[in-house]
Amino acid sequence: MGHRSDLTRAARLSVAPMMDWTDRHCRYMHRLFSKQTLLYTEMVTSPALVRGGALHLLDHDTSEHPVALQLGGSDPDELAEAARIGAQAGYDEINLNVGCPSDRVQSGCFGAVLMEQPALVAKSVAAMRRAVDVDVTVKCRIGVDDQNPAEVLPEFLAQIVGAGCERVTIHARKAWLQGLSPKENRDIPPLDYELVHRMKGLFPNLHISINGGITSLDQAEAFLDAGLDGVMIGRSAYHNPTDILAQADRRIYGTGADTTPEDVVAQMLPYIDAHIDGGGKLNQITRHMMGLFAGRTGARVWRRTLSEQASRPGADRQVLLEALDAMQTLAEAQEAV
């Protein structure tokens, strides 16, 4: 049970799975900020793993643990096989995406459109649980299109709980499958945090994390204090990792020391060296580091140096050292004024 309770504890705060963003380099860096926070992969589709053999999508560094694999799909047998492949690759949790509203996803019948098929989701969860020993979790919306969330969400949760799901993350917005882009679906449908709190009352034994529109650790602490089990933060954790993750271990888990973005840059240098020695490019990593100094003196200089220099042929760790140096020079100049 040790592993399960550790994961339950880790899930007090998690960084959302985000396409094109939460790749292995991003997760490696986030782990340097916080030892405790639960990290998620970008969504990987079950066909890509099972039929496409795209096992490189599962590459990760051992330092990323605790780390969860998010799967997209709607065929219970294929999802079970993909879950097995993911567990074999070493992931601590397998998460089923029932929240992504993109067109590409609907046509493949997975993501948010599955909110309309709770029985199929439950069947998928049951099949995945039979296939693996690790936790099988679900990330969902409160409903889609003309559904009434207050009616459909309890029914949806009852079905997946019946299938053995013990942890769920609820993005507290509807998804509009017709007429809104994926980007608009993250902003336009109104947030209904109250409904998620009500679900905790209805399902006291279900570990419920709340997601959507959360931009600070203060907010995260307030949700936890109010009785929710976990908080998942997406874009804010990506764009302002220092604000969200540098104090997370102390404030959310009551352990460890705060980190600084300078610490993280220093610890990223050997990782960057190894990536470049292996034929990788600097900007594959630094694109995730743009927001490290958000809100600090010289943040613009940092971003500009990385964006202008990191994609040049032969770019290496020196770019980061120059960016830090330029920031420091600017900060000192401002102090002297």
Backbone torsions as a table, in degrees:
resi	resn	phi	psi	omega
1	MET	NA	-17.7	-175.7
2	GLY	-52.2	-46.7	-177.2
3	HIS	-60.6	-43.8	-179.1
4	ARG	-61.9	-46.5	-177.3
5	SER	-67.3	-34.1	176.4
6	ASP	-61.8	-43.6	-179.0
7	LEU	-67.6	-39.2	178.4
8	THR	-60.5	-40.4	178.8
9	ARG	-67.8	-44.6	179.9
10	ALA	-58.0	-36.1	-175.0
11	ALA	-71.7	0.4	172.2
12	ARG	-57.0	-33.9	175.0
13	LEU	-140.3	131.9	177.9
14	SER	-138.9	156.1	174.7
15	VAL	-100.7	124.1	-172.3
16	ALA	-61.7	149.6	169.9
17	PRO	-68.2	126.4	-179.2
18	MET	-135.0	121.6	-177.8
19	MET	-57.9	136.5	179.0
20	ASP	70.3	-4.3	-177.0
21	TRP	-114.1	-56.2	-172.7
22	THR	-85.3	58.1	175.6
23	ASP	-81.5	-177.2	-172.7
24	ARG	-64.4	-32.7	-179.6
25	HIS	-69.1	-41.0	177.0
26	CYS	-61.0	-46.5	-178.1
27	ARG	-65.5	-38.8	178.6
28	TYR	-58.7	-43.8	179.7
29	MET	-67.7	-43.6	178.9
30	HIS	-59.4	-36.8	179.7
31	ARG	-65.5	-29.6	176.6
32	LEU	-67.7	-32.1	177.2
33	PHE	-73.0	-41.4	-174.5
34	SER	-137.6	126.8	178.3
35	LYS	-79.9	-20.9	-166.7
36	GLN	-100.6	-36.9	-171.6
37	THR	-55.2	140.8	176.7
38	LEU	-79.9	128.1	-178.8
39	LEU	-107.5	150.6	-179.5
40	TYR	-124.0	147.3	173.0
41	THR	-74.2	168.2	162.8
42	GLU	-63.4	158.4	176.4
43	MET	-64.0	132.8	174.8
44	VAL	-115.7	131.1	-178.3
45	THR	-82.2	144.8	179.7
46	SER	-62.0	-36.3	176.0
47	PRO	-60.9	-36.0	-179.1
48	ALA	-61.0	-38.2	-178.6
49	LEU	-80.4	-45.8	-170.4
50	VAL	-81.3	-45.4	-178.1
51	ARG	-94.9	-33.9	-174.7
52	GLY	-89.6	-14.5	-179.7
53	GLY	60.3	29.0	-175.2
54	ALA	-83.1	60.9	-173.4
55	LEU	-68.7	-18.4	177.8
56	HIS	-61.8	-21.9	179.4
57	LEU	-66.3	-15.4	-177.8
58	LEU	-96.0	-1.7	-178.3
59	ASP	-58.7	133.2	174.6
60	HIS	-156.3	165.1	-178.7
61	ASP	-94.9	143.7	-178.0
62	THR	-60.3	-25.5	-179.3
63	SER	-68.1	-13.7	-176.6
64	GLU	-73.2	-17.4	-178.0
65	HIS	-61.0	145.1	-2.9
66	PRO	-74.0	129.0	-177.2
67	VAL	-136.9	137.4	-176.7
68	ALA	-111.9	145.1	175.0
69	LEU	-97.5	125.5	174.3
70	GLN	-97.2	127.6	178.4
71	LEU	-108.1	147.7	170.5
72	GLY	-119.8	136.2	179.2
73	GLY	167.0	173.2	179.4
74	SER	-141.6	5.6	178.1
75	ASP	-99.8	111.7	-173.7
76	PRO	-54.6	-41.8	-178.5
77	ASP	-66.7	-42.5	-179.2
78	GLU	-68.2	-39.3	176.7
79	LEU	-63.2	-38.8	178.8
80	ALA	-63.0	-42.0	178.9
81	GLU	-66.6	-42.9	178.2
82	ALA	-63.2	-39.5	178.1
83	ALA	-62.7	-41.5	179.7
84	ARG	-62.4	-43.0	178.3
85	ILE	-62.3	-41.4	179.9
86	GLY	-66.0	-41.9	179.2
87	ALA	-66.0	-39.1	177.3
88	GLN	-62.7	-33.3	179.7
89	ALA	-74.7	-8.2	172.8
90	GLY	107.9	6.4	-179.2
91	TYR	-70.9	145.4	-175.3
92	ASP	-83.2	-19.1	-174.9
93	GLU	-153.7	147.0	172.7
94	ILE	-116.4	124.8	-175.8
95	ASN	-115.1	135.2	178.8
96	LEU	-99.2	127.1	-178.9
97	ASN	-81.9	114.0	173.7
98	VAL	-125.1	35.0	-175.1
99	GLY	-135.8	-17.5	-174.2
100	CYS	-74.2	124.0	-173.4
101	PRO	-95.5	11.4	-172.1
102	SER	-70.1	151.4	-178.7
103	ASP	-59.4	-42.2	-177.6
104	ARG	-57.9	-37.5	-177.4
105	VAL	-72.9	-42.2	-180.0
106	GLN	-59.7	-42.0	-175.9
107	SER	-64.6	-28.9	176.5
108	GLY	-85.3	1.9	-177.5
109	CYS	55.3	57.2	165.5
110	PHE	-149.5	175.5	-172.0
111	GLY	84.4	-148.7	-169.2
112	ALA	-62.6	-27.4	-179.3
113	VAL	-59.1	-23.0	179.6
114	LEU	-71.1	-13.4	174.1
115	MET	-57.4	-24.9	-179.7
116	GLU	-83.6	-5.7	-177.9
117	GLN	-130.8	64.1	-176.3
118	PRO	-58.4	-32.6	-179.3
119	ALA	-66.4	-36.9	178.2
120	LEU	-68.4	-39.6	177.4
121	VAL	-62.5	-44.7	-179.7
122	ALA	-61.7	-41.3	179.2
123	LYS	-63.4	-39.5	179.1
124	SER	-65.5	-45.2	179.1
125	VAL	-59.6	-45.0	-179.2
126	ALA	-61.9	-41.9	180.0
127	ALA	-65.9	-41.1	179.5
128	MET	-66.0	-40.4	-179.8
129	ARG	-64.5	-36.0	178.0
130	ARG	-66.8	-28.1	-173.2
131	ALA	-83.8	-23.4	-173.0
132	VAL	-134.6	158.7	176.3
133	ASP	-92.1	-16.6	-177.3
134	VAL	-81.6	167.6	-179.8
135	ASP	-61.3	139.1	171.6
136	VAL	-113.1	121.6	-174.0
137	THR	-125.8	168.9	-178.3
138	VAL	-130.7	140.5	170.1
139	LYS	-116.8	122.0	-173.9
140	CYS	-133.2	174.4	170.4
141	ARG	-98.4	178.5	176.3
142	ILE	-85.6	-7.6	179.0
143	GLY	160.9	177.0	176.0
144	VAL	-133.2	151.3	172.4
145	ASP	48.6	-123.6	-173.9
146	ASP	-88.8	8.4	176.8
147	GLN	-61.3	148.6	172.2
148	ASN	-94.5	106.9	-174.4
149	PRO	-54.8	-37.8	-178.1
150	ALA	-62.2	-24.4	177.8
151	GLU	-93.3	-46.4	-171.2
152	VAL	-79.6	-30.9	-175.2
153	LEU	-66.7	-45.6	177.9
154	PRO	-61.0	-37.8	179.5
155	GLU	-66.0	-43.0	178.3
156	PHE	-60.4	-48.4	-178.6
157	LEU	-64.1	-40.2	179.4
158	ALA	-59.3	-39.8	-179.5
159	GLN	-65.9	-45.6	-176.6
160	ILE	-73.9	-31.9	175.3
161	VAL	-64.8	-40.0	177.2
162	GLY	-61.4	-27.9	179.5
163	ALA	-86.3	-1.2	175.8
164	GLY	103.2	8.5	177.2
165	CYS	-75.7	127.3	-177.3
166	GLU	-109.6	-10.3	179.6
167	ARG	-138.0	135.1	179.3
168	VAL	-138.6	146.3	171.7
169	THR	-113.4	125.9	-177.6
170	ILE	-110.2	115.6	171.5
171	HIS	-78.5	114.9	-166.1
172	ALA	-77.3	38.3	175.6
173	ARG	-135.0	152.1	165.7
174	LYS	-69.2	160.6	166.6
175	ALA	-110.8	131.8	174.1
176	TRP	-98.7	107.7	-174.8
177	LEU	-75.8	-23.8	177.6
178	GLN	-110.1	127.7	168.4
179	GLY	93.4	-12.1	176.2
180	LEU	-122.4	139.9	175.8
181	SER	-75.5	164.6	175.9
182	PRO	-54.7	-40.0	179.6
183	LYS	-64.2	-45.5	179.7
184	GLU	-63.6	-32.1	-179.8
185	ASN	-67.6	-15.5	177.0
186	ARG	-87.8	-11.8	-174.0
187	ASP	-125.1	-38.1	-167.6
188	ILE	-79.6	-49.1	179.8
189	PRO	-61.3	133.2	-175.3
190	PRO	-65.6	148.4	177.0
191	LEU	-77.7	140.0	176.1
192	ASP	-128.2	76.8	-179.5
193	TYR	-64.6	-34.3	-176.4
194	GLU	-59.0	-39.7	179.8
195	LEU	-62.0	-39.4	179.9
196	VAL	-65.5	-40.6	175.5
197	HIS	-60.1	-40.2	179.4
198	ARG	-62.9	-36.4	179.6
199	MET	-63.5	-35.3	178.1
200	LYS	-63.9	-35.9	175.9
201	GLY	-66.2	-38.8	-179.1
202	LEU	-75.4	-32.2	-176.5
203	PHE	-125.2	69.9	-173.3
204	PRO	-61.0	-26.7	-177.6
205	ASN	-91.2	-5.3	178.8
206	LEU	-87.1	129.5	176.7
207	HIS	-76.0	112.7	-175.9
208	ILE	-113.7	122.9	171.1
209	SER	-104.2	143.7	179.5
210	ILE	-104.8	144.2	-176.2
211	ASN	-142.4	150.1	175.5
212	GLY	116.5	113.4	172.3
213	GLY	73.2	11.2	-177.5
214	ILE	-91.6	123.8	-169.3
215	THR	-123.2	4.4	-178.5
216	SER	-151.8	158.8	174.9
217	LEU	-67.5	-31.4	176.9
218	ASP	-58.0	-47.1	178.5
219	GLN	-61.2	-43.6	-179.2
220	ALA	-59.5	-45.2	-179.6
221	GLU	-62.6	-37.5	-179.8
222	ALA	-64.0	-41.8	177.7
223	PHE	-63.7	-41.6	179.6
224	LEU	-66.2	-42.3	178.8
225	ASP	-62.7	-30.6	-178.2
226	ALA	-81.5	-0.1	172.5
227	GLY	110.3	-4.0	174.8
228	LEU	-75.8	156.7	-172.8
229	ASP	-87.9	-26.8	-176.3
230	GLY	-156.4	163.7	177.6
231	VAL	-133.6	129.9	176.7
232	MET	-110.8	127.4	-178.9
233	ILE	-116.5	133.3	-177.4
234	GLY	-104.9	-96.1	-170.2
235	ARG	-58.8	-37.3	-179.0
236	SER	-64.4	-37.2	178.8
237	ALA	-67.8	-30.0	180.0
238	TYR	-78.4	-47.5	-174.7
239	HIS	-79.9	-29.2	179.9
240	ASN	-130.1	62.4	-173.7
241	PRO	-59.6	-32.6	-179.0
242	THR	-64.2	-44.5	-179.2
243	ASP	-61.5	-39.7	-173.7
244	ILE	-88.0	-39.9	-167.7
245	LEU	-104.7	-23.0	-173.1
246	ALA	-64.7	-30.5	-179.5
247	GLN	-108.5	4.5	-171.9
248	ALA	-61.3	-42.6	-174.9
249	ASP	-62.1	-43.3	-179.8
250	ARG	-70.7	-46.7	-171.7
251	ARG	-80.8	-36.4	-176.0
252	ILE	-94.1	-32.2	-174.4
253	TYR	-113.9	-7.9	178.4
254	GLY	64.7	34.1	-177.6
255	THR	-149.6	151.1	171.8
256	GLY	80.0	170.0	-177.9
257	ALA	-100.9	155.6	175.5
258	ASP	-67.3	152.3	176.6
259	THR	-108.1	168.3	174.7
260	THR	-124.3	156.6	177.9
261	PRO	-62.3	-30.7	177.0
262	GLU	-62.2	-42.2	176.9
263	ASP	-57.2	-45.8	-175.0
264	VAL	-65.1	-42.7	177.8
265	VAL	-58.6	-46.1	-178.7
266	ALA	-59.6	-41.4	-178.2
267	GLN	-75.8	-21.4	177.5
268	MET	-75.9	-22.0	-173.1
269	LEU	-59.0	-48.6	178.0
270	PRO	-62.7	-35.5	178.6
271	TYR	-64.4	-42.4	177.9
272	ILE	-63.5	-43.6	177.9
273	ASP	-56.7	-46.9	-177.4
274	ALA	-64.4	-39.9	179.8
275	HIS	-63.0	-44.0	-178.7
276	ILE	-70.6	-39.0	177.2
277	ASP	-61.4	-29.7	-179.5
278	GLY	-86.2	7.7	177.8
279	GLY	96.9	2.9	179.6
280	GLY	-79.4	170.7	179.6
281	LYS	-110.8	146.1	-176.8
282	LEU	-57.4	-43.5	-173.3
283	ASN	-70.0	-14.3	174.1
284	GLN	-63.7	-25.7	178.6
285	ILE	-100.1	-45.4	-173.1
286	THR	-69.2	-18.9	177.5
287	ARG	-61.5	-24.1	178.2
288	HIS	-88.2	-3.2	-172.9
289	MET	-107.8	5.8	-175.6
290	MET	-59.8	-37.6	-173.0
291	GLY	-92.0	10.1	-174.6
292	LEU	-56.2	-36.0	-175.3
293	PHE	-111.5	22.4	-178.0
294	ALA	-49.7	130.6	178.0
295	GLY	84.5	-3.9	-179.3
296	ARG	-102.4	156.0	174.6
297	THR	-55.2	127.9	177.6
298	GLY	90.2	2.7	-179.0
299	ALA	-58.6	-37.2	-178.5
300	ARG	-67.7	-40.2	177.9
301	VAL	-62.1	-42.4	177.6
302	TRP	-58.2	-52.0	-178.2
303	ARG	-61.8	-44.0	-176.1
304	ARG	-65.5	-44.0	179.9
305	THR	-60.1	-45.8	179.9
306	LEU	-64.2	-45.7	-174.6
307	SER	-69.2	-32.2	-178.8
308	GLU	-81.8	-34.1	-170.0
309	GLN	-99.6	-30.0	-166.2
310	ALA	-68.5	-22.5	-177.4
311	SER	-94.5	-0.1	179.5
312	ARG	-71.2	148.2	178.9
313	PRO	-56.7	135.1	177.1
314	GLY	79.3	3.9	179.3
315	ALA	-61.0	135.7	179.8
316	ASP	-140.8	-162.2	-175.5
317	ARG	-54.3	-23.8	-177.3
318	GLN	-57.7	-32.4	179.5
319	VAL	-59.1	-43.7	-179.7
320	LEU	-67.4	-39.3	-179.9
321	LEU	-66.1	-38.8	177.1
322	GLU	-65.2	-40.3	-179.9
323	ALA	-64.0	-42.6	177.6
324	LEU	-62.4	-43.1	-178.5
325	ASP	-61.9	-44.8	-179.5
326	ALA	-63.7	-38.0	177.4
327	MET	-63.0	-45.8	-177.5
328	GLN	-63.4	-42.5	179.0
329	THR	-59.4	-43.3	-179.2
330	LEU	-65.7	-43.4	-179.4
331	ALA	-62.1	-42.4	179.8
332	GLU	-65.7	-39.8	179.5
333	ALA	-62.0	-39.6	-179.7
334	GLN	-69.5	-36.6	179.1
335	GLU	-65.9	-33.3	-176.8
336	ALA	-73.4	-19.6	-177.2
337	VAL	-67.6	NA	NA
